[in-house]
Amino acid sequence: MKLAEKKFECNTETERLIIRPLKNVDYENWLKEFQNRLPSQYHHDQGKIDMSECTLEWFENLLNKHQELARTDAAYIFGIFSKTEGTHLGMVDFSTLARDDFQWGRIGYTIHNQYWRNGYGKEAVNAALTIAFEQLTFHRIEAHINIDNLPSIKLIESVGMEFECIRKAFIYENDEWTDNLVYYKNSI
């Protein structure tokens, strides 16, 4: 079995969470929790999202895209679920930046805003970093964070990621190039 094929099956559990790739049976739960999002809580929170195009067929195509991204080692996308109720709480993902002599990736994460301030983000990111290092075999994981995104900065610092630098005009978003803080964690 190729390494990338094995990686797509990665998952983990914590005391309260299950972190795993999305499955077809997750559709209704996934859609419901996106629809239940609160209005935007601050400017880095998307808040409510128009989910009208997200039919079951659309979702199945999304899952196929996730599988292809994992198969090609481009990205790994995981759902975050409550262990007791099975509720979809958010997502965490890893993008491969470089392999070979680097084994370098980037983490992204989101918790639906109706579940904020319950510690789910910290718990999920901690567990996901274990997946990244032990199952996906990354050596270095970076988080790229907008300079004014204090909740994300606090979360990433709480899981032991270290500030490295500010990358100027690093990511194009909202019709402009924005500076990002770079945090990192190495496997050793």
N, C-alpha and C positions, 0 to 999 in steps of 0.2 A: 504494500500500500504506500502510495506517495505521502510525504509528510503533510502536504496541503490538504489531502483528502482526510487524513486523520484529524487535523486541526478543526475542521468544521464541526466535528462531534463534541468539541470541548464544552464543558459546563462545570459548574461548581455550586455548592450550597453553603450558606452561612447559618447562623442561628435563626434568622428571620427570612432569608431570601433564597431564591433559586435564580441562577444566572445561566441562561442557555440560549441557543439560537431559537428564533420564532418558528412555530409550526402552524400548519393549516388550522388546527383546532383552536388556535389562539385568536382567530379573527374577531369574534364577537367581543371578547374581553379587551383586546387591543383597541378596537374601535370605540367601545364604550368609554374607556379611560381617556382617550384623546378627546372625545366629545364632552367629557365631564371636566375638562380643564377650566380653571378659573380665568377671568380676564387677566391680562398682563399685570404682573406685580411690580415690574421695573423694566427698564429699557432693554435688558438682555434676555428677558423672558418673552417668548412668543405668545404666551397666553392661549386664548382660544384659537383653534385652527379650523379652517373650512375643510371638513372631511367628506364632502358630498361626492367627490370622485372616487372615494376609497371603497369600492365594491369588493366582494369576495374575489372576483376575477383579478382586480387590481392588486389585492393583497397577495394572491398566489403568484402573480408576476413579480411582486416585490421580493417574495421569498426565493424565487428562482434567481433573481439578481443577487441576493445575499449569498446564495449557494455558489454562484459563479465567481463572485468576489473572493470568497474563501478558497475555492478550488484553484484560483490563480494567485493566491497569496497576496491579493491587493488590499483586502479588508476583511475584518471579522466583526459581525454585528450580533449583539446579544440582547435579548429581552431581560428585564429585571422583574421578577414576580415575587409576591408575598408567598411565603412557604405555607402559611395556614389557610388563607382564603384563595390563593392562586391569582390574585389581582395583579394586573399588569401595572407596574409602578413607573417604568421608564425604560431607558436604553443605555447601553454602553457599547463602544466600538473601538476597534484598533485598526489603524491604517498602516500598512507597511511602507516605510520611507526608504529603506535600503536593507538588503540582506547581505550575503557574502561576508566580508570582514566586519560588517557593522551590526547586523541583527537589530535594526533600529526601527521603532514604531512610534505612532502618535495615538494618544487616548482621547476619546470624546465621550461625553456622558450627559444625560438629562434625566431628571426625575419630574414626572408630571407635577405641576405646581400645587395641585390639591393635596399632595403628599409631602410637601416640604416641611422642614423642621421636625422630622421624626428620626433623623440619623440614617435614612436609607441611602443617601448619596455616598456618605463616608463608607458605610458597610459594603455597598456595591462596588465602589472603586477599589477598595482594599482587596476584595475577592477577585475582581477582574484583573488586577495587577498580578495576582498569583497565577491566573490563567495565562497572562501574557508571558511571564517568565518561565513557568514550568511546563505549560502545554503548547504554547505557540513559539517557544524558544527564542523570544526576543532577549537581547542583552540590555538595551536601553529603550525606555519609554519616555516620551516628552508629552507635556500638556502645553498647548498654545492658548493663552487666555488674554482677552481684551484687558487693557490696563485698568479700566474702571469697573471690572466685574468682581467686586469684593466677595460675594458669596462663593464664586468658583475658586478664587484665590485661597480663601479660608479652607475650603474643602480639600484642595490639592495639597496644601501645607499640612493639613491634619492627617493625611495618609503618608507623610514622610517624603514627599517629593520636594526637591530643593530648587530654589531660584537660581537660574543660570545667567540670563541676560534679557535685554529688551531687543527684539528684532524690529527694526524700523520699517514702516510701510510693508509689512509682511504678508497680510491677507487682504484680498479685495472683497469688501462687503459693504452693503448699503451705498454703493456707487462711489466708494473711495478706498484707498489703500490705508489700512489701519495698522498701528503698532501693536505688537503682542508681547506679553511676558512669556518667557520660556522657562518651564519647570521640568526637571528630569529626575528619573530614578533608574539606577542600573541594577542588574540582577545580582551583582556581587558587591 
